[in-house]
Amino acid sequence: MKLIRINKLFIFLFFLFLSLSLGVNAKPEEYAKVADINIDKNIIENSKENYFITEMPFNMSKSTKIKDLRIFDINNKEIPFVIESDLNLSRQAFSKIYNQAIIPNEKQILELNLQKNAFKDINEIQLDIEENNFDRKISVYGKNKRDSQWLLIKNDLRIINVNLNDSNIRFNHNTLIIPESNYDFIKIEISLSTKEKPLKINNIVVRNSDQENKTKYYLKDLEFKKIQLKNNNLSKNISYYFIDSKDEDKDYDFNSFVLDFKENDFSRNTSLYCAKTNDINKLQINGENPYLQNLYINDCIYKYNNANNLEITFNKDINDSFMLNTEGFYFPSCPYYILEINNNNDEELNLKKISIKSPKVYLKFNLKDSYKLPLKVYIKSKEKQIPIYDLENKLQNYKIKDFNKTEIINIRNNPLYKEKQIKFIDLENKEYIVKIIIAFLIFGIGIYIFNFVNNQKK
């Protein structure tokens, strides 16, 4: 009898452990918001399996790391999905220089080996150059065998850097745009005149960015206000703006601000600070301040008829104020920001708008004949975690590229939503409870084996 009771206890604990570890399936009533997925029935009538892609509205999706999203059909059957960003269209990799040479007064030569890269079809080469103030001509060549002849890919390219300490002019162009090529080896020739020294190249990044499908972004306007701050280190003709990153904005994946001014024909040096408080009295720029952290200093914005740069892009080398998402996209995690614009001896600019630039996010899903229309997408649940489906591996392994486009419409409050007032198991205690059950399981298995051995001896 004791052995039977132990077996029952063992089975009970085993299934309780599974239920705690795996959790229960999602239900529509657990989500506060719902929207419709608009699918043309004519698309699926003649096919048993269809792949769809839909752009997530900006107010539904802040990033690719959405935890609380599910898709259900009319029978509340959960439909697997994959969340992707336009950033996936751009592939990039660091490339090592395997050979370099210098021909005095003529050229500097860099050779790259792409054989071990995940991809070789590239259309951009970005050079990380240590020096400032240079203007060089570039030619790019390619070949597939070490002993074969170099073939010209593109010539008459230029890299330019202007960084004058006594001026507000700053310009840097270090990316080579080339026709899409697919070579194992790449050669870069940099012009070198009599008075010029070879450039020190720290890193080279090769990239394939789909020219017809460049990364698309949302622009979301932020609240800001002009403030007065003390700054003992710089001239007095400086404008300061306090940018409030609201709670609903903090999870967006972004790495730049986009500015909009009333004026034309200007250039200004700017600085950006991460502010730890909204108390303006504590945000004085006078040496070290525990409430402020420099994100960058002296980046130039300009706006002219033939060229403009009104985008402030954050430096990915900043330490604790930056996070890295799954696509390798850096974005700041600051509650507030201080934007500084140095006007020098010019009049102050009229800043009309500050926006964050965030990459668009998409849902991909596979609609089999077992799923029934209409489909709905649900978001905002406090209980649910990121789902794991086989679909992601399927899309990668079969290299599925043909998707039917659809759209998400009619975002609204979920009338079925029932917020749970009492939690059976708090998420913080869940791991502790599972450990206790595992201990009981081990103890039960030990007793079971001990009794089994004793019975065999008898």
N, C-alpha and C positions, 0 to 999 in steps of 0.2 A: 504493500500500500504506500509506504514511504517513497519508494522508487517512482510510482505513478504520480504522486503529488509533486515530486521534484521535477519530473518531466513536464507536467502542466505549468509549473512555475517558470521553467526554462523557456517554454514556448511562448508564454505570456510576455515575459521580459524581452524576448527576441523581437516579437512583433511591435511592442511598445517602442523599442529602440529604433526600429525601421520607421515607424510613424513619426518619431521626433526628428530623425535624421533627414528624411525625405520630405516631410511635410505633406499637406493635402493639396489636391488640385485647385487651381484658381477658379473663382466663380464671379460672374458679372456683378453681383451685388456688393462685392468687396471693393469696387472702384468708384471714385467720386465723379469722374468725368467720362463721357461717352461721345463718340462721333461715328458717322457713317462712312463706309468705304464705297465709293461710287464705281461700280463695275458694270460694264455693258454686257448684258446676257448673251448677245450675239457672238461675243468673242469665245465663250466657253461651250457653246452648244455642240460644236463639232470636234471637241477634244476632251480626252479624259484627264489630261494634266496640263496646267497652265502656270506660267510664272509671271508674277506681277511686281511692279515697282510703283511706289507712291511717295511723293514728297511730304515730309512731316511739316505741318504748319508751325511757324516759329513759336507760337504761344503754347504748343503741345510738347515740343521737343527742344531741350536746351543743349543736348549733347548726345554722343553715341553711347553714353553709359546709362541709359534709361533702365531703372530697376523695376518700375511699376507699370508695365505696359503688357497688354494681352490682346489677341484678336480672337473673336468667337463668331461662329456661324449662327444661323437662326435657331439651331438646336443646342446652342451653348457648347458646341464642340470646339475645343481650343485648337487654333491653327498655328503651326510653327512659323517663325519669321526670323529675319536677320536685319539688324540695324547697321546701316553703312553711311558714310559721309562722302561728299565730293572729294575729300582729301585722298580717298583711295585711288582716285584716277591718276594721281601723281606718284610715281615710284622714284625713289632716290637711294643712293648708296655711296658711301665713302670709297674712293679709289686710291690705292697706293701708287706712288711714283716708283716704278721699278728700274728706271734708268733716266739719267739727266746729264746734259752736257752744255758747255758754254763755248760758243765761238766768238772770241773777243771782237767788239765793234760791229757785230753782225746779228747774232741771235742767241737766245737761251732756249734749250730744248728739254721738254718733259715728255716721258713716255709712260703710258698707263697700260696695265694688263687687266682686261675685263673678263678673262676666261672663267674666273671663279664667282663672278657676280650672278645674282639671281636673274638678271636680265642684261642684255647687251644692246637692245634697241634704245638708243638715247637721242635726245634732241636738245639737251642743255648741259653745259659744263660750267660749274661755279668754282671760282678760285678764291681761296681764303688767303689774302696777301697781307703781310705784316706792315709793309711800308705805306706811306701816304704820299700824295702829290706826284702822280705819274700819269703818263698817257702813252700807251704802247699799242702797236699793231699786232694782230694775232692771225696765225694760219693753223688750221686743224686738218690732220691726215688720219687715215685708218688703213688697217690690213688684217688679214685673218691668219697669217703664218709669220713666224719670226723672220724667216729668211726671204720673204716676198717683198715686193716693192711697195712703198707707201703710196696711197691713192688720196688725192686732194678731196676733202669734204667741203671745206669753206675757207676762203681767205678774206682779207680786208676787214677782219673783225677788230674791235678795239676794246680795251679795258682802260678806264679812267678813274682817277681818284683826286679830288680837290679837297683839301682840309687846311684852311688858313687860320692860324690862331688869332690873328688880329682882325679877322673879318667874320661876318656871319654867313659866309658862303661855305657850304659843305656838300659834296657830291661824290657818290661812289657807284660805279658800274663795273661789276666784276663777273657777270654772267655771260657766257658765250651761247648764243642761239644758233643752232646748226640744223641743216636738213636731217631728218631722222635717218640714222645709220645703224648698222648692225655688224660691228667689227670686234674681233678679239683684242686688238691692240689699237690704241689711240696715241697720236703724237701731237703735241702742242708746241708751236714755235712762236716765241715772243721776241719782238724786235729789240735790238740792243745797239744804240748809237755809241759814238766815241765817249760822250760825257755821262752815259747812263751806266748804272750798276745793275747786276742781275737782281731780280726780285726774289724775296724769300717767300716761298709758298708753304703755308702751314698745312693746309688740307685741300683736297679736290673732291668735289661732289659731282657725280654724274647723275643725270635725271632724265626720266621720260614723263613728260606732262602732256597729256592728250591736248593738242592744240585746238581741236574743235569742241572739247568739253572741259575747258578750264574750270578750276574750282569755283563754284558759285557760292555766294555768301548772303546771309541775311544782314541787314543793318537795323539795329535797334537803338533808338534815341535814348540818351541818359539825361537825368536831371543834373544841372550844374548851376553854380552861382559864382559871381565875381567876389573875391574877398581881398582884404588887406593883410599882408604878412610882412614882418620885419626880416630883412636879409642884409647882414653886415658885410657879406663877401662880394656882392655884385653891385652894379649900378642901380640907381633908384627907379629908372624907367622900366619897371617890370610889371607885367600883369599876372595875377594869380587867379586860378579857378578851382573851386572845390567841387569834386565829382562824387556823387553819392551812389555807390553800388548797392542797390536795394537787395533785400533777401532773395527776391525772385530772380535777380540777375546774377547771383554769385555762382550758379552752376553752369552758366554758359561757357562753351569752349570758344575762347577768342584770344588773339594775340596782338590786337591792334585797336587803337581808337582812330576814327575818321572825323576830321574837323571840317567845318563849313564856315567861311567868313563872308562878310558883306563886300569887302574890298577885293581888288585885283592888283596885280603887279607889286608883289612884296616877297620878301624872304625874311625869316626870323629863326633865331636859335631857340630851342625849347628844351625843357627838362621835365621829368615826370617823377613823382614821389608816391610811394605807398604810405598812406596815413592809417595809423592804428586807432585813431580817435576822431570824433567829429567836433571836439572842443577846439575852436579856432585859436584860442589863447595858448594852447599847448603846441601849436604847429608853427613855431617860429623857425626860420631857416638861418640859424646862427651857430654853425659848428655841429657837433654831435647832438642828435635829438633822438631819444628812445622811441618817440612816436612817429618818426619819419624814416623811410628807407629809400635811397636813390634807386630808381629803376633804370634810368639812364640820364645823362647830362649832355647838353649841347648837340642835340640832333636838329637838323635844319628842315623846316617846312617852307615851301614856296609856292607861289601861284602866279603864272604868267599865261599869256595867250597860247604859246606854243608848248608849254610844259607846266606841270604842277605836281607837287607831292604834299598832300595834306593828311597823310596817314602816318600815325605814330606806331611803329612796330616794336614790341618789347624784345629785350635781349634775353635769349634763352640761357645765358650763362649766369643769370641772377639765381641766387641760392634758394632760400626758404620761401620767398614770395611767389615762386612759380611752381606749377604742377605740370605733369606730363600725362596726356591721355593715351588711349590705345593706338591712335594714329601717329603718335610722335609729335603732337601739336601742343605747343607750349601756351599756357594761359595763366594770367596772374590770379592770385587768391587774396586780394586785398579788400577790406571793407570799404575803404574810401581812397580817393586819389587827389593829388594836388598837381595841376598842370601849370607850368611856369613858362611864360613867353617873354623873351627879352626884346624890347622894342628899340634898344640903343637910343639914337637921337630922333627916331621917327615917331609919328603919332600912334597912339594905341589902336589896335585892330578891334573890329566889332565881331566877336565870336557869336555866330547864330545857332550852331548846333554841334553836339558831340555825340557820336554813335559808336557802339561796339560792332566789330565786324566778326561774324560767327559763321562757320561753314554750314551749308545746308545739310540736313539729315534725311535719310530715306529708309523706308521699310520695304523689304523684299520678302515675298511669301509665295508658297507653292499651293495652288488651289486644285486639289484632287477632286474626282467625281463624288467622293464620299462627303464632301463639304457642301452645304446648301446655302444659297443666297437668301437674304442679304447678309453682309458681313458688317460687324461693328468692331471698333477699336476702343479699348478701355484704358484709362490712365488714372494715376493718383490713388494708390493703395498703400497704407502704412505697413501692411503685413508682408507684402510679397518681395521676393528677391529676383535677381537677374535669371531668366529662364535659360536652359541649355537644350538646344535641339540638334538633331542630326543634319538639319537643312544647310547649315553653314559649310560643313564638310562636303556635302553633296554639290553645292554650287561651285566650290573650289575644285573638286576632283573631276567633275564633268565639264568644267569651264563654261558654264551656262551664261550666255551673254544676251539672249533674246528675251526681253521682258515686255509684257503689255503694260502700258501706262494707265494708271488710275489716279484717283484723288480722294483726299479725306475732306469731308464736308460736315457742316452742321454740328460743330462742337458745342456741347451743352452739359448741364448737370445730369447725372445719372439718376433717374427716378427710382431705380431699384436699390440705390446705395443704402447700406445699413452699416453705420459706423459702430464698431465693436466697443462697448463700454468696459467689458471685463475680458481680460486676456487669460486664457487657461494656463499658458506658459509664457512668461516674459522672455524676450529674446536674450536678455543679459544672463538669465538663469538657465537658459536652454543647454548651453555647453556643460554647465556644472551637473545638471540632471542626467545628461547622457553619460557623463563619466561615472556617476553613481551606478547607473544601470549596467554599464560595461563591467564594473567591478562585481556586481551581483551575478552577471552572466559567467564571468570567469570562475567565481566561487561555486556557482551551480554546476558548471561543467566539471570542476574538480570533484565535487561530491558524486556526480553521476559516474565518472570514471572510477572513483574509489569503490563505489557500490558494485559497479560492473565487474571489477577485478575480484572482489570478495565473492560474488556469486559464481564466478568461473572456478575459484578454488574449491567451493563447496561441491 
